[in-house]
Amino acid sequence: MPYVNVRITKTGVTPAQKSQIVAEITDTLVRVLGKRPEHTHIIIDEVDPENWGYAGMLTTEFLRKQSD
């Protein structure tokens, strides 16, 4: 039973985009590993940008600097 956890920031991701992510990850596991789709679980965790950091700063700071 595959379990995949996808973490993304909450930055305007639509339900349609999430659905596509789930479908495509499932299709990959079916195609590459021969897994059954009904046994495949995909979890999407959305993290507030102020709780996600990279490049030595919070995502909110990074995005603010990119827009300057």
Helices and strands as residue ranges (DSSP letters): E 3-9, H 15-33, G 37-39, E 41-47, G 49-51, E 53-54, E 57-58, H 59-67
